[in-house]
Amino acid sequence: MASLLGLPIHWHKYYQVKGHFVTYYGDIYPGYIYDFPDFPNSIFIIPQIYRNTIRELQNKNAITIEALNKYGHEIKDPNVVTHVIEADRIGSNTVFPDETIYGDQKWKQMFVFGAGASSFCVPGDEQGRLDNFQSRPPISNELFGNKYRSYFNKYEGVRLSLSSLRRLKNDVEAFLESEWTLIRDSHNPSLLSRHVNILYYLQELFFTISNDINEEFYDCNLYSTFTDILQKKLLQKPLEKIAFVNFNYDTILDHYISSHFNVQFSQMCDYVNCNKNPFFYFKPHGSSNWGWRFNSEESKDKINNTPDWLYTNKICFDEIYYKHLGSLNEMVHSKGAYERKYSINKNKIEIIGDDYPRRYFPALLIPYRDKDDFVMPYYHSDAMGHFMNTMDDLFLIGWKGNETAFNALLKDRSHNLKRIIIVNPNPKEVEINLSLFLGDLYQKYQIICLNTFEDLVNSDLI
């Protein structure tokens, strides 16, 4: 096995000694090396807490690739590991804000927004104007459309990706997922550097789109009408709190929440201050105005052309995360010890100030088909789970229901859920995606389907 994989000789001790395996794509896997005769071209990193589980599976002759990836991590190419750290534990315990909940708060309604909400954020009689607007928010397959050529022409890594994307008929999620599989399974810094470039493109695109939409469509924006209705309603119900969940990178909804509720998002804790505000606001895939601040002297010197510098030098996530943003222990949170991997410390995300954008590394989740992570502070994720515990109504607005991590949390937490309101011209797709986690929806919940965001705003459901 070792000769087939080219396993470094100094790694052999990690069959018995715990290591933290740092990959060039930024994830760090804690545990011990395992190999199995049935899978001769892979090694597996199994965390301490699952060693007994693996031993029991071996005794039952029940080792499968699915089980190994459930309890550990498969490595097909040792070159993806840049180095191994010997330590019982790594990372810091960043202090969470005070999470004490005061008063008899009632958490009942959660509103989830996907790309369809932003792409159709005006009434029907204004949709033609929005469709022809240069900065219309794209749905996923439009992310790299010709309308945005003036943006992606600045990013060589994006330009190099376009011909292969076209070959897959512009299925952005499938294309990026296929590339991520290659990045994960083999050492390919050139390919990974293109994805770093894509992050900067998406950040600039949605930062600009948000400002343009708010400036051009302020008189007919459905986000504005929607938040205005909710603000007035909640004034009459001072104990009731709602939750917004926005999977979009844009800040259109942010703008109207801030304006109608008279709230400033100046710190990350402002999004979840339910003692002060009548809402939580979660952005599980990050936001175009969020980032991690660069701290290395080298990165500060390159501040005027950060994307080009990272791309030209093929600087990968491990070096970005654990050198240029801060030391490894600063940029890893010990919360990873309870998972199967460590990664960049999400509690270090900041709101980007006036020195946007080059002083920060974008806090965005690249739109892979199987999204399995949240890019928001850990205490945001915890608060979102707590809200799900008591909510009655789940509104899904222009969202396809296909985010694995969010759906898994729904399955685990939403035991009091009574109604699901699907706002989508193709509700069946949403129902199928949700049913994979929640079972037969119509046996468990009242399902209400609306066609458009405008229909919801004009209904009496909110």
C-alpha positions in Angstrom: 0.0 0.0 0.0 2.7 2.5 1.0 4.6 2.0 -2.2 1.5 2.3 -4.3 0.6 5.6 -2.7 4.2 6.8 -2.3 3.5 7.2 1.5 6.4 9.2 3.0 8.5 7.0 5.3 8.2 9.4 8.2 4.4 9.1 8.1 4.6 5.4 9.2 4.6 6.4 12.9 1.2 7.9 12.5 -0.3 4.4 12.5 0.4 4.6 16.2 0.9 8.3 16.9 -1.9 10.9 16.5 -1.2 13.6 13.9 -3.0 16.6 12.4 -2.8 16.3 8.6 -2.8 19.7 7.0 -4.0 19.7 3.3 -3.2 22.2 0.7 -6.9 22.9 0.3 -7.0 24.1 3.9 -8.8 21.3 5.8 -6.9 19.6 8.7 -7.7 16.0 9.6 -6.9 14.8 13.1 -6.3 11.2 13.8 -4.3 8.1 12.9 -3.4 6.5 9.6 -5.3 3.3 8.6 -5.2 1.2 5.5 -7.3 -1.7 4.4 -6.6 -4.5 1.8 -9.9 -3.9 0.1 -8.9 -0.3 -0.7 -5.2 -0.5 -1.6 -5.0 2.9 -3.3 -6.1 4.9 -0.3 -5.2 5.7 3.3 -7.7 6.9 5.9 -7.3 9.3 8.7 -9.5 8.1 11.6 -10.0 10.4 14.6 -9.4 9.1 18.1 -13.1 9.0 19.0 -13.9 6.6 16.1 -11.1 4.1 16.6 -13.3 1.7 18.6 -16.0 2.0 16.0 -13.6 1.0 13.2 -12.3 -1.9 15.3 -15.9 -3.1 15.8 -16.6 -2.9 12.0 -13.4 -4.8 11.3 -14.4 -7.5 13.8 -17.8 -7.8 11.9 -16.1 -7.7 8.5 -18.2 -4.7 7.8 -15.7 -2.2 6.6 -17.0 -0.2 3.6 -15.8 3.0 1.9 -19.0 4.7 3.0 -18.3 3.8 6.7 -14.7 4.9 6.4 -15.7 8.3 5.0 -18.5 8.6 7.6 -16.0 8.2 10.5 -12.8 9.5 9.0 -11.3 10.9 5.8 -9.9 9.2 2.7 -6.7 10.4 1.2 -5.9 9.1 -2.3 -2.8 11.2 -2.9 -0.4 11.9 0.1 0.8 15.0 -1.8 -2.3 16.8 -0.8 -0.9 16.8 2.7 1.6 19.7 3.1 2.7 18.7 6.6 1.7 16.8 9.7 1.4 18.4 13.2 2.0 16.3 16.2 -0.2 17.6 19.0 -3.0 16.4 21.2 -5.1 19.5 20.2 -4.7 22.5 18.0 -6.5 25.8 17.6 -7.8 28.5 19.9 -11.1 28.8 21.7 -12.3 32.2 20.4 -14.6 33.7 23.0 -18.2 33.6 21.8 -20.4 36.7 22.5 -22.8 36.5 25.4 -25.6 34.1 24.3 -27.9 34.7 27.2 -31.5 35.0 26.1 -33.5 37.5 28.1 -37.3 37.5 28.4 -40.0 35.2 27.1 -39.1 35.3 23.5 -41.2 33.4 21.0 -39.3 32.0 18.0 -41.9 31.0 15.4 -41.2 31.9 11.8 -38.0 31.4 9.7 -37.7 32.9 6.2 -35.2 31.2 3.9 -34.0 33.0 0.8 -32.3 31.6 -2.3 -31.0 33.0 -5.6 -34.6 33.1 -7.0 -35.6 35.7 -4.5 -32.9 38.2 -5.6 -33.3 37.4 -9.3 -37.0 38.2 -9.0 -37.0 40.8 -6.3 -39.4 43.2 -8.1 -43.1 42.9 -9.0 -44.0 41.3 -12.3 -44.6 44.6 -14.1 -41.0 45.6 -13.3 -39.4 42.3 -14.1 -38.6 43.2 -17.7 -36.6 46.2 -16.5 -34.8 44.1 -14.0 -34.0 41.4 -16.6 -32.4 44.0 -18.9 -30.5 45.6 -16.1 -26.7 45.1 -16.2 -26.6 44.2 -12.5 -29.5 41.8 -12.3 -28.7 39.2 -9.6 -27.9 35.9 -11.3 -29.3 32.4 -10.5 -26.5 29.8 -10.3 -26.2 28.9 -14.0 -25.9 32.6 -14.9 -23.0 33.3 -12.5 -20.5 33.5 -15.4 -22.8 34.7 -18.1 -21.7 37.3 -20.7 -23.6 40.0 -18.9 -20.8 39.9 -16.3 -17.9 39.8 -18.7 -16.6 43.2 -17.5 -16.1 41.6 -14.1 -14.7 38.2 -14.9 -12.3 39.7 -17.5 -10.3 41.0 -14.6 -9.7 37.4 -13.2 -7.5 35.2 -15.3 -8.4 32.1 -13.3 -12.1 32.7 -14.0 -11.4 33.2 -17.7 -9.5 29.9 -17.9 -12.4 28.0 -16.4 -15.1 29.3 -18.8 -14.5 26.9 -21.7 -14.8 23.8 -19.5 -17.9 25.3 -17.9 -19.5 25.8 -21.3 -18.8 22.2 -22.1 -21.0 21.2 -19.1 -23.8 23.5 -20.5 -23.1 26.2 -17.8 -24.1 23.9 -14.9 -22.0 25.9 -12.4 -22.6 23.6 -9.4 -21.8 20.4 -11.3 -18.7 21.9 -12.9 -17.3 23.3 -9.6 -18.1 20.1 -7.8 -16.3 18.0 -10.4 -13.3 20.2 -10.0 -13.4 20.1 -6.2 -13.3 16.3 -6.4 -10.0 16.6 -8.4 -8.6 19.2 -5.9 -9.4 16.9 -3.0 -8.2 13.7 -4.5 -4.9 14.9 -6.1 -2.4 17.7 -5.6 -3.4 20.3 -8.2 -2.3 23.9 -7.0 -3.1 25.3 -10.5 -6.7 24.2 -10.3 -7.1 25.3 -6.7 -5.7 28.7 -7.5 -8.5 29.2 -10.1 -11.0 28.6 -7.4 -9.3 31.2 -5.2 -9.7 33.6 -8.2 -13.4 32.7 -8.5 -13.9 33.7 -4.9 -12.6 37.2 -5.6 -14.7 37.4 -8.7 -17.9 36.5 -6.8 -17.1 38.9 -4.1 -16.7 41.8 -6.4 -19.7 40.8 -8.6 -22.2 40.6 -5.7 -20.8 43.6 -3.9 -21.4 45.7 -7.0 -24.8 44.1 -7.8 -26.1 44.8 -4.3 -25.3 48.5 -4.5 -26.7 48.8 -8.0 -30.0 47.1 -7.2 -30.5 49.1 -4.1 -29.9 52.3 -6.0 -32.0 51.5 -9.1 -35.0 49.5 -7.7 -35.5 51.2 -4.3 -39.1 52.2 -5.3 -40.3 48.6 -6.2 -38.1 46.2 -4.3 -39.9 43.2 -2.9 -37.3 42.8 -0.1 -38.2 46.4 1.0 -41.9 45.7 1.0 -41.4 42.4 2.8 -39.2 43.8 5.6 -41.5 46.8 6.0 -44.5 44.4 6.5 -42.6 42.4 9.1 -41.3 45.4 11.0 -44.8 46.7 11.4 -46.1 43.3 12.4 -43.5 42.7 15.1 -44.1 46.1 16.7 -47.5 44.7 17.6 -46.0 41.5 18.9 -43.0 42.5 21.1 -42.2 39.0 22.3 -42.1 37.4 18.9 -38.8 37.0 17.1 -38.2 35.9 13.5 -35.2 34.5 11.7 -33.9 35.4 8.2 -31.7 32.8 6.5 -30.1 34.1 3.3 -28.1 31.8 1.1 -27.3 34.7 -1.3 -24.0 36.5 -1.3 -25.6 39.8 -2.1 -26.5 42.4 0.6 -29.9 43.5 -0.8 -31.9 42.0 2.1 -29.2 43.2 4.5 -29.8 46.8 3.3 -33.6 46.6 3.9 -33.4 44.9 7.2 -31.0 47.6 8.4 -33.1 50.4 7.0 -36.6 49.2 8.1 -35.5 47.9 11.5 -33.1 50.8 12.1 -30.2 48.4 12.8 -26.6 48.8 11.9 -24.6 45.6 11.0 -21.2 46.9 12.2 -20.1 43.8 14.0 -20.8 40.1 13.4 -22.6 39.8 16.7 -25.2 42.4 15.5 -26.7 39.7 13.2 -27.8 37.5 16.2 -28.5 40.1 18.9 -32.1 38.9 19.6 -32.2 40.7 23.0 -31.9 44.0 21.2 -33.6 43.2 17.8 -36.7 41.3 16.9 -34.8 39.0 14.5 -31.8 36.8 13.9 -30.1 37.1 10.5 -28.1 34.1 9.2 -26.0 34.0 6.0 -24.8 30.3 5.9 -22.8 30.7 2.6 -21.2 34.0 3.6 -21.6 37.4 2.3 -19.9 39.7 -0.3 -19.1 42.2 2.6 -17.6 39.6 4.9 -14.0 38.5 5.0 -10.9 37.4 7.0 -8.4 40.2 7.4 -4.9 39.6 6.0 -2.2 40.0 8.6 1.2 38.9 7.1 3.6 41.6 6.0 3.9 40.0 2.6 0.1 40.1 2.0 -0.1 43.7 3.2 2.6 44.6 0.6 0.4 43.1 -2.1 -2.8 44.8 -1.0 -3.4 46.5 -4.3 -3.4 43.4 -6.3 -4.1 40.6 -3.9 -6.1 38.3 -6.3 -3.4 38.5 -9.0 -0.7 37.9 -6.5 -2.4 34.8 -5.0 -3.3 33.5 -8.5 0.1 34.1 -10.2 2.0 32.5 -7.3 -0.5 29.6 -7.0 -0.9 30.3 -3.3 -3.2 27.6 -1.9 -5.7 27.7 0.9 -3.4 26.2 3.6 -0.9 29.1 3.1 -3.6 31.7 2.8 -5.4 30.5 6.0 -2.5 29.7 8.2 0.2 32.1 7.1 -1.2 35.2 5.5 -4.4 35.5 7.6 -2.7 34.5 10.9 -0.8 31.7 12.6 -2.3 28.2 12.5 -3.5 28.3 16.1 -5.1 31.7 15.5 -6.9 30.6 12.4 -8.1 27.2 13.6 -10.9 26.9 16.2 -10.8 24.0 18.6 -14.5 23.4 17.8 -13.1 21.2 15.0 -12.2 18.7 17.6 -15.9 17.7 17.8 -16.0 17.2 14.0 -13.9 15.2 11.6 -11.8 18.1 10.5 -10.5 21.5 11.4 -10.6 24.4 9.0 -10.3 28.2 9.0 -11.7 29.8 12.1 -15.1 31.2 11.2 -15.3 33.3 14.4 -12.6 35.4 12.8 -14.8 36.6 10.0 -15.3 40.4 9.9 -17.5 42.9 8.2 -15.5 44.5 5.4 -15.0 48.2 6.0 -14.1 51.1 3.7 -10.8 49.4 2.8 -12.7 46.8 0.7 -11.8 44.5 -0.8 -8.1 43.7 -1.0 -7.3 43.8 2.7 -9.6 40.7 3.2 -9.9 37.2 2.0 -13.6 36.6 0.9 -15.8 34.7 3.3 -17.9 32.9 0.7 -18.7 29.3 0.0 -18.0 28.4 -3.6 -21.2 27.1 -5.1 -20.5 23.4 -5.3 -23.4 21.1 -6.0 -23.2 19.3 -2.7 -22.7 22.2 -0.2 -21.8 20.7 3.1 -20.5 23.6 5.2 -21.5 27.0 6.7 -19.4 30.1 6.2 -20.5 32.1 9.1 -19.4 32.4 12.8 -19.9 29.3 14.9 -22.2 31.1 17.3 -24.4 32.1 14.3 -24.7 28.4 13.4 -25.5 27.5 17.0 -28.2 30.2 17.2 -29.7 29.0 13.9 -30.0 25.5 15.3 -31.6 26.8 18.5 -34.2 28.8 16.5 -35.2 25.7 14.6 -36.0 23.9 17.8 -39.1 26.0 18.4 -40.2 27.3 15.0 -43.7 26.6 13.6 -43.4 28.0 10.1 -40.7 27.6 7.5 -40.9 29.9 4.5 -38.7 28.9 1.5 -38.4 31.8 -1.0 -36.7 31.2 -4.3 -34.6 28.4 -2.7 -34.3 24.9 -4.1 -33.9 23.1 -0.8 -30.7 21.5 -1.8 -28.2 22.6 0.9 -27.1 19.4 2.7 -25.8 21.0 5.9 -28.9 23.1 6.4 -31.3 20.2 5.6 -29.4 17.9 8.0 -29.8 20.6 10.8 -33.6 20.8 9.9 -33.9 17.1 10.3 -32.2 17.2 13.7 -33.9 20.3 15.1 -37.3 21.1 13.6 -39.4 18.9 15.7 -42.1 21.6 16.3 -42.4 22.5 12.6 -46.0 22.6 11.4 -46.1 24.5 8.1 -43.8 24.8 5.1 -44.5 27.6 2.7 -42.8 27.0 -0.6 -42.4 30.1 -2.8 -41.2 28.8 -6.1 -42.7 28.2 -9.6 -41.3 24.6 -9.3 -42.3 23.5 -5.8 -41.9 19.8 -6.7 -38.1 20.1 -6.9 -38.0 21.7 -3.4 -40.3 19.0 -2.0 -38.1 16.2 -3.4 -34.9 17.8 -2.0 -36.4 18.3 1.5 -38.0 14.9 1.6 -34.6 13.3 1.4 -34.1 14.6 5.0 -37.6 15.2 6.3 -39.5 12.3 4.8 -43.0 12.5 3.3 -43.7 16.2 3.7 -47.5 15.9 3.2 -47.8 13.4 6.1 -46.0 15.6 8.6 -46.7 19.2 7.6 -49.1 21.6 6.1 -47.6 22.5 2.7 -48.5 25.8 1.1 -47.2 26.6 -2.4 -47.0 30.1 -3.9 -45.6 30.9 -7.3 -43.6 34.1 -6.7 -42.0 36.4 -4.1 -44.7 39.0 -5.1 -47.4 36.4 -4.3 -46.0 36.0 -0.8 -45.7 39.8 -0.2 -49.4 40.1 -1.3 -50.6 37.3 0.9 -51.6 37.3 4.5 -49.1 34.5 5.4 -46.4 36.9 6.8 
